């Protein structure tokens, strides 16, 4: 078996830091960890060359997205504080690009993790299933030990990892994630009675405050993150807010505020159902109807309209379930 073809180099762990078999188990799990530091893949792998380390991983992904082979796949790495899990899992250490308490990872590391997960699932014939329990095929270190690993940021994206990896396994189009911290400058009006301000772009970040005045605020950066379609950074520096609970000011030429939409998983919330059309508008032919409660992925946004696997729908009659 050796290693995935995705690796750029091999930096093997000391032979005393892993088990030289898989105890008769089949590989059917995938377990991402975080490094608790900003390292290249090779730097991380070299840590496991210390014969007294008593730890290792099958792969190490650096902050730049480089994938390094550390323990051959036919062997059980010592990674997850669980013999049973490690016998069945391909384990991966992923570099952070930010420290405590959120332990964020870079877009390059995330994209490499997705590619590696797809490759592993294809070669061993399983899909990612995340149920928050050791019985799933996507597991976490903190299921088996009192540890922060894989960190709140990476753990907060486990459901997204399942969706993206399984979509790629099915050959479905998967929208590329919006890179973090895109510079922008516009105002929004808050539409909810209480909007939490987060320390970063996602519900996995701590709460920095709240907005209760339905006021107008300037957004200077945009980013994807768990828990919202899109996050916006406040010009005041107070933190980040979910833009799902705001209306964007398009400028004086259009007058007033308009809702903006982002790619994600939506659900139909109109009792009469929702028409699916061949294009983004009512002038296009109706193909079918989504019943109330139907969930669907979106691959392209045009105003209030989104392209789904069956055609185009108007998102005014839908609710966001999960952002990409």
C-alpha positions in Angstrom: 0.0 0.0 0.0 2.7 2.5 0.9 1.4 6.1 0.6 -1.1 8.1 -1.5 0.2 9.5 -4.8 -0.6 13.0 -3.4 2.5 13.1 -1.2 5.5 15.3 -2.1 8.0 13.4 0.1 8.3 10.7 2.7 9.7 11.4 6.2 9.1 8.1 8.0 8.6 7.9 11.7 11.0 5.9 13.9 10.0 2.3 13.8 9.4 2.3 17.5 6.5 4.8 17.2 4.0 2.7 15.3 2.6 -0.8 15.0 3.9 -2.8 12.1 0.5 -4.2 11.1 -3.2 -3.4 11.4 -4.2 -6.3 13.6 -6.4 -7.8 10.9 -8.6 -4.7 10.7 -9.7 -3.1 7.3 -9.1 0.6 6.7 -12.5 2.2 6.9 -12.0 5.4 8.9 -10.4 8.8 8.5 -9.1 10.8 11.5 -7.8 14.4 11.1 -5.8 15.9 14.0 -4.3 19.3 14.5 -0.6 20.0 15.2 -1.0 22.7 17.8 1.5 24.8 15.9 2.4 26.2 12.5 4.7 23.6 10.8 5.5 22.2 7.4 4.5 18.6 6.8 8.2 17.6 7.0 8.7 19.4 10.2 5.8 17.6 11.8 6.9 14.3 10.5 10.4 14.7 11.8 9.0 15.0 15.3 7.9 11.4 15.1 11.5 10.4 14.3 12.3 10.7 18.0 12.2 7.1 19.3 10.8 8.2 22.6 7.9 10.2 21.1 5.5 7.2 21.3 3.3 8.9 18.7 3.0 9.2 14.9 0.5 9.7 12.0 0.1 8.2 8.6 0.3 11.7 7.0 1.3 15.3 7.9 -0.2 18.3 6.1 1.8 21.5 6.4 0.4 25.1 6.6 1.3 25.4 2.9 -0.8 22.4 1.9 2.1 20.0 1.4 1.3 16.4 2.2 4.1 14.3 3.6 4.0 10.5 4.2 5.0 9.5 7.7 3.7 5.9 8.5 2.9 3.6 5.6 -0.8 2.9 5.3 -0.4 -0.9 6.0 0.8 0.0 9.5 -1.2 1.4 12.5 0.0 4.9 13.4 -0.2 5.9 17.1 -2.3 9.0 16.8 -5.8 8.9 18.4 -5.4 7.3 21.9 -7.5 4.4 20.6 -6.0 1.1 19.4 -9.3 0.2 17.7 -9.6 3.5 15.9 -6.0 3.7 14.8 -6.1 0.1 13.5 -9.0 1.1 11.2 -8.1 4.7 10.4 -5.8 6.7 8.1 -4.7 9.4 10.5 -3.6 12.9 9.5 -1.8 15.7 11.4 -2.8 19.1 10.0 -0.9 22.3 10.6 -2.5 25.3 12.2 -2.0 28.9 11.0 -3.4 30.4 14.2 -3.1 29.5 17.8 -5.3 29.1 20.8 -8.2 29.1 21.4 -9.5 28.4 17.9 -6.5 26.7 16.2 -7.4 27.7 12.7 -5.9 26.1 9.6 -5.1 27.6 6.2 -7.2 27.2 3.0 -4.2 25.3 1.5 -4.2 22.8 4.4 -8.0 22.4 4.1 -7.9 21.8 0.4 -5.1 19.2 0.9 -7.1 17.5 3.6 -10.1 17.2 1.2 -8.0 15.8 -1.6 -6.4 13.3 0.7 -9.7 12.2 2.2 -11.2 11.7 -1.3 -8.2 9.7 -2.3 -8.3 7.4 0.8 -12.1 6.9 0.5 -11.8 5.9 -3.2 -8.9 3.5 -2.7 -10.5 1.7 0.3 -14.1 1.9 -0.8 -15.9 3.8 1.9 -17.6 7.2 2.4 -17.3 9.7 5.2 -20.0 9.4 7.9 -19.9 11.8 10.8 -22.3 11.1 13.7 -20.2 12.5 16.5 -19.5 9.0 17.7 -16.6 6.5 17.3 -18.9 4.4 15.1 -18.7 6.9 12.2 -16.1 6.7 9.5 -14.9 10.3 10.3 -13.6 10.4 13.8 -11.9 12.8 16.2 -9.1 12.5 18.7 -11.2 14.0 21.5 -13.7 11.1 21.1 -11.1 8.9 22.8 -9.1 11.2 25.1 -9.4 14.4 27.1 -7.8 16.7 24.5 -8.7 19.8 22.5 -7.6 18.0 19.3 -8.6 18.6 16.5 -9.3 22.1 17.7 -12.6 24.0 17.5 -12.0 25.4 14.0 -11.3 22.1 12.3 -13.9 20.2 14.3 -16.4 22.8 13.3 -15.8 22.0 9.7 -16.2 18.2 10.0 -19.8 18.2 8.6 -18.5 20.3 5.7 -15.7 17.8 5.1 -18.3 15.0 4.8 -20.4 17.0 2.3 -17.5 18.1 0.1 -15.7 14.7 0.1 -18.8 12.7 -0.6 -19.9 15.0 -3.3 -16.5 14.6 -5.0 -16.8 10.8 -4.7 -20.2 11.0 -6.4 -18.7 13.2 -9.2 -20.9 16.1 -8.3 -19.8 19.7 -8.8 -18.6 21.3 -5.6 -18.3 25.1 -5.3 -14.9 26.3 -4.3 -14.9 27.8 -0.8 -14.6 31.6 -0.5 -11.0 32.4 0.6 -10.9 33.9 4.1 -10.6 37.6 4.8 -11.7 39.1 1.4 -11.4 42.9 1.6 -14.6 44.8 1.0 -16.4 47.9 2.1 -20.1 48.3 2.4 -22.8 48.8 5.0 -25.5 46.4 6.3 -28.6 46.9 8.5 -29.1 44.4 11.3 -32.5 42.7 11.0 -32.6 40.7 14.3 -33.1 41.8 17.9 -29.8 40.3 19.1 -26.9 39.5 16.8 -23.8 38.0 18.4 -20.3 39.4 17.5 -17.7 36.6 17.2 -14.0 36.9 17.6 -13.6 35.3 14.2 -15.6 34.2 11.2 -17.6 31.2 12.6 -19.6 30.0 15.5 -16.6 28.1 16.7 -15.0 31.4 17.7 -15.8 32.9 21.1 -18.4 35.7 21.6 -17.0 39.2 21.7 -20.2 41.1 22.2 -23.7 41.6 20.7 -25.7 44.1 18.6 -29.2 44.9 19.8 -30.0 48.2 18.1 -31.0 47.1 14.5 -28.3 49.6 13.4 -26.3 50.1 10.3 -22.7 48.8 10.3 -19.7 48.9 7.9 -18.3 45.5 6.8 -14.6 45.6 5.8 -13.9 41.9 5.2 -15.8 38.8 4.2 -15.1 35.2 5.0 -16.7 31.7 5.0 -17.0 30.0 8.3 -19.2 27.5 10.3 -22.7 28.6 11.3 -23.5 31.2 8.6 -23.8 31.7 4.9 -21.2 34.4 5.1 -19.4 36.3 7.8 -18.5 40.0 7.8 -15.8 41.8 9.9 -17.0 45.0 11.5 -15.0 48.2 10.7 -15.0 49.1 14.4 -12.8 46.1 15.1 -15.3 44.6 17.5 -15.3 41.3 15.6 -17.3 39.3 13.0 -21.1 39.0 12.5 -23.2 36.6 10.5 -24.5 38.4 7.5 -27.5 36.1 7.4 -29.2 38.5 9.9 -28.5 41.6 7.9 -29.6 43.4 4.7 -26.9 44.8 2.5 -27.1 48.4 1.4 -26.5 48.4 -2.4 -26.1 52.1 -2.6 -28.3 55.1 -3.2 -28.9 54.2 -6.9 -31.1 51.2 -6.0 -32.5 52.6 -2.8 -33.1 50.6 0.4 -31.6 47.3 1.4 -31.6 43.9 -0.3 -31.0 40.4 0.9 -27.8 38.7 -0.3 -27.4 34.9 -0.7 -24.4 32.6 -0.7 -23.9 29.0 -1.8 -25.0 26.4 0.7 -27.5 23.7 1.6 -31.1 25.1 1.6 -34.6 23.7 2.5 -37.9 24.7 0.9 -40.1 26.4 3.5 -43.3 27.2 1.6 -46.3 24.8 2.0 -47.3 25.1 -1.7 -43.9 23.8 -2.8 -41.3 25.5 -5.0 -41.1 25.5 -8.8 -37.8 24.4 -10.3 -37.0 26.2 -13.6 -34.5 25.8 -16.5 -33.0 29.2 -15.8 -32.8 32.0 -13.2 -36.3 33.5 -13.5 -40.0 32.9 -14.0 -39.7 33.3 -17.8 -38.0 30.0 -17.9 -39.9 26.7 -18.2 -40.9 24.9 -15.1 -39.2 21.5 -14.8 -40.6 20.1 -11.6 -41.6 21.2 -8.1 -39.7 20.7 -4.8 -42.1 19.8 -2.0 -42.0 21.7 1.3 -39.1 20.5 3.3 -37.0 19.4 0.3 -33.3 20.0 0.9 -31.0 20.8 -2.0 -27.4 22.0 -2.6 -26.7 25.1 -4.6 -23.9 25.5 -7.2 -24.4 29.0 -8.6 -26.2 32.2 -7.4 -27.9 34.8 -9.6 -29.7 37.4 -7.6 -32.4 35.7 -5.7 -32.0 32.5 -7.8 -29.8 29.5 -7.3 -28.9 26.6 -9.5 -29.6 23.2 -7.9 -29.1 19.6 -9.1 -32.5 19.8 -10.8 -32.6 23.4 -12.1 -33.1 26.9 -10.8 -35.1 28.0 -7.7 -36.0 31.3 -6.0 -34.3 31.4 -2.6 -36.8 33.8 -1.2 -38.9 30.7 -0.4 -36.1 28.8 1.2 -34.1 28.8 4.4 -30.4 28.2 4.8 -29.5 24.9 6.5 -25.7 25.0 6.2 -23.3 27.2 4.4 -20.5 25.8 2.3 
